[in-house]
């Protein structure tokens, strides 16, 4: 990296921050295949945990995207092993490839 000359004073509380700090967020499954969203606790505080029934995940994702201002999106539930191309055509993904693309592949 090149050396940069920094201003002698900089106040993190006064300057416009482009990317604020964000506690880590993890997403994983329970043994019952419900989804858990877990946010790392701050300064030794317990983690925040939200458990979401699997059937509610699509509605939650849509709501999050709307609240974030992402108005042009479409969430579709597709049969296992099927993805859509950019122009909306369905494509079957062989199981061996899907296993490499995704963390977990459900049993048929």
Helices and strands as residue ranges (DSSP letters): E 25-29, E 35-39, E 48-52, G 54-56, H 57-67, E 82-84, E 90-92, H 95-101
